[in-house]
């Protein structure tokens, strides 16, 4: 889908909040087709970014690394 989204999963260096949010923003931009949404769509756009970021946090914390 979007090859430029940075891989966030690393056993040595966990993803920062900024990296998680940036990846979520990039994903929502790609899916919605908006780089910057209109004022009427801004709330839905921002909510989607936050929901994707939260889902990413949950997923990263649930993943187990091979030992």
N, C-alpha and C positions, 0 to 999 in steps of 0.2 A: 504494500500500500504506500507507505511513505518511508523511503530508505534512509532519510536523513534524521529520523528520530533516534536519539542516542540510546544505546543499550544501558539500562540502569542497574541490572542485576550483577553484583560482584560480591564475592565472599569477603574480599579484603577491604573494599571501600564501599560502604553503603551509600545509596543515593541520597542526595540532600533534598530538602523540601523544594528548593529552587529548581533542581533538575526534574523532580516529579511534576511540578506545576508547568514547567516549560514543555515537557513531553505531552502533558494533558492538553495544553493550549495548542500545540502543533497538531495533535490528533483531531481536536474539535475543529480547528481551521480546515484541515483536509477534508473531514467528513461533511462539514457544513458548506464548504465552498466559499466561506467568508474569511478574509484576512482580518477585517474589522467589521463587525456587524453594525447595522443601522441602529439608531437609538431604540426603535421599537423592538428589535431583536436582542439588544444588549443583555437584558436580564436572563433570558433563556440561554444565551451563549455562555455567560459567566457561570450560571448554574451548572451547565454541562461540563465546563472546565473543572469546577470544584468536584462534581460527582465522579468524573474520570480520575482526577487526582486521588480522591479518597479510595476508589476501587483499586488503584495502582498501589497505594500504601498498604491496603489490606492484603493484596496479592503478594507483594514483596515480603511482607512480614510472615506470611504463611508458607512461603517456599522453603524447602529444606535443601541444603547443599550436600553434595556427596562427600563422604569422609574418607 
